[in-house]
Amino acid sequence: MLRVLFPVAIHADTARSDIQFGSIERPTHANTSWDWAKDEICAQKWVDISEPGYGVALLNDCKYGHRVRDGILDLNLLRSATYPDPVADQATHEFTYSLYPHLEGFAQGRVVQAAYELNVPLRLVKGEVLPSSLAIVDIPGVVIDTVKKAENSEALIFRLVELYGRQSTATIQFGNGARQVEIVNLMEEDPTLVDLNNSSVTVEFRPFEIITLNVH
C-alpha cells in the first residue's frame, strides 16, 4: 500500500468530505467504536479540515480512500493486493493531487471550485469562436454539473446543484439566447415553466438540491 501524508497545524473535530452532489462531515477522532472502525473514509474530489479563519483541503482526481486523524491528511494512492491477482498494480503509476490551503471554511475558501478546476481543467480547442458561454451562474455555491442534449428533443439539459448546504437563490444567464426554460425532474419529465428575462432565469435552491433545466 502506498499513501501520502500531510501533517497540518489545524485542530478540528470533524472533516468535510466531498460526495456526489454534496458533502458530509465525519469525526476526526476515535472516541466511539464506530469511529475507531473507520480505518478510512471515502471522498470524491476533496477532503477538508478547517478551524475558524483557516483550513486545508486535499484535492485529487481519482483516489477516494482517506484518513484524517491527529491533524494529518492522508490519501491512499495505491493498493497492490496479491489476491486474487499476485501481480496486481505492478506498473508505472502517475498521480494527481494537490494540497490547498485557504482562509475561513471550505465554502468561503472556494474548495469546491478548486477541486473542479483540478478535475476539469480548461482545454484549448481549435475551431470557431463562440459568442459567449453556454451559461453563467452568479453565485459560487451553485454549480452547473452537467450539460447534455435532452433525451427526447433538441433542447439542452443543464443540471445544477447547490454544494454549500444552504438555502440559495441563483440567477443563470444563458449565452445562446434561450427562448424557453423549464424545470424538469431527473428523468427530464414533468416540466414547469420558469420566467425568462433577457435569457436568464432565477431559481431557488434548498441545501444540496439538484435542479434540472430544460432549455430551448
Secondary structure, DSSP 4 states (H G I P E B T S, - for coil): -EEEEEE-S---SEEEEEETTEEEEEESS--SHHHHH-S-EE-SSEEEEEETTEEEEEEESS--EEEEETTEEEEEEE----SS-TTTT-S-----EEEEEEESSTTTTTHHHHHHHHHS------SPPPSS-SEEESSTTEEEEEEEE-SSSS-EEEEEEE-SSS-EEEEEEETT--S-EEEE-TTS-S-EEE--BTTEEEEEE-TT-EEEEEE-
